[in-house]
Amino acid sequence: MRLHRNLVFTTIDALHAIFNEGEYADKVVARSLKKDKRWGSHDRKFVAETIYDLVRWKRLYAEIAEVKAPFDRDKLWRMFAVWAVLRGYPLPDWKYFEDTPQRKIKGRFDELSKVRKLRESIPDWMDEIGVQELGEEIWTKEIAAQNRMADVVLRVNTLKTTREKVRARLMDLNIVTEPIPNLPDGLILPERANVFLTDVFKDGWFEVQDGSSQLVAPLLDVKPGMKVVDACAGAGGKTLHLASLMENKGQIIAMDLYESKLKESKLRARRNGAHNIDYRVIDSTKVIKKLHEKADRVLIDAPCSGLGVLKRNPDSKWKLQPEFLDSIRKVQAEVLENYSKMVKPGGKLVYATCSILPSENQEQIKHFLSTETGKSFTFVKDVKVLAHESGFDGFYMALLERK
């Protein structure tokens, strides 16, 4: 177990881009992995996991290293040294590691780990709001679960194949998968692997989609032949799941504010063999008004804080600001008010977020049902998924029925 210079330098460059230039970690990691064609899977794994580790534990490592933002390269090297010592790597005799106080690092780690916001490496405001909304006990468990690396979870595309066939083809490539109880199309990888490089993926036999996210489309209770609106479709993960459940029959209208996301969704749909999807950019209120009372089902996968998916996006701990929460709650209320009007009488609506905060979830639904528009809906049920209980992302979904 030793540190290789080119891998460590790539990691430092990546951290500089994420912490100082505001770039997104997933984009930086993807770019970093293309840096040297000679790297094997072990090298790429080191680079990706180390970048994410240092992003995830930024506050804790900075406190131990006694450095503060902005993080110049000297400070990044000190944080990297903390990571290496705590991970048990022998430090090479490079100038960057001269005078690294190894015993002090371990002592400070033990000491600082007694304080939750430092141990879990989160901003003060996030710790406060977590306790305020979920209570001390649940928040403590949940934020610890949100700091574990996300599993690779697949959803089998039943338009093309079965779970058994996907497992068999991946097994031929030495990729082991396990079926997930209660998720008929779900598979989990006990060992991480880059499934995107496989022909099984390129043939459209599966999508990568977290277990919690796979619960949303089935809750909508779609049937082949229906008219279904996915109102915040994004890059189309849930749209594709709906297409599978509808067996390609009927019509799905995938809508989003951003054309670029819908373009990505189109590419995925082509690979999946899903051809009952129409795409509409929400460029004016007319797009919504034209569909008033026309849809059998409407899915609102609402914009949110993303506090249920920190394990997937650890850099959002540092990008998210408390003011954003106030503004996003207003957006959620508006989206519910406006998009719910597309549900026809007798139709159903699902409101979902990848947040764990009641103020974005149960309280939004409660508020909506008290409004003039909301009075024409009945609450059927909701599902709250917490990472520390499920092992998957934190999620919320509520099913309403139009009277």
Buried (B, 14 or more C-beta within 10 A) or exposed (E): EEBEEEBBEBBBBBBBBBBBEEBBBBEBBEBBBEBEEEBEEEBBBBBBBBBBBBBBBBBBBBBBBEBEEEBEEEBBBBBBBBBBBBEEBEBEEEEBBEEBBBEEBBEBBEEBEEEBBBBBBBBEBBBBBBBEBBEEEBBBBBBBBBBEEBBBBBBBBBBBBEBEEBBEBBEEEEBBBEBBEEBEBBBBBEEBBBBEEBEBBEBBBBBBBBBBBBBBBBBBBBEEEBBBBBBBBBBBBBBBBBBBBBBBEBBBBBBBEEEEBBEBBBEBBEBBBBEBBEBBBBEEEEEBEEBEEBBBBBBBBBBBBBBBBBBBBBBBBBEBEEEEBEEBBEEBBEBBBBBBBBBBEEBBBBBBBBBBBBBBBBBBBEBBBEBEEBEBBEBBEBBBBBBBEBBBBBBBBBBBBBE
